[in-house]
Amino acid sequence: MPLPMMPVQEVEALLREAFPGEKVHVENPQGDGLHFQVLIVSGRFQDKNMVEQHQLVYAALGDAMREAIHALALRTYTPEQWAQSGGRA
């Protein structure tokens, strides 16, 4: 049975709903609807370690993490961390 695929736009919509007004960027570099790279810059990450930050993202994606997303590479930053990086991940 083939794996369900998910368009980048759907992944991005779920994340934008959970992180309104924040920087959210989603890519599907393999074009397969299964493997995604995500960048989020959010004040919600303040005072949270990386695991806690990633858990917020997984929660936002909900069932998609279990059903349609096969691999997810996350880069999460607070606005301060993003500014310190020069706006480059």
Secondary structure by P-SEA (a helix, b strand, c coil): cccccccaaaaaaaaaaaccccbbbbbccccccccbbbbbbccccccccaaaaaaaaaaaacccccccccbbbbbbbcaaaaaaacccc
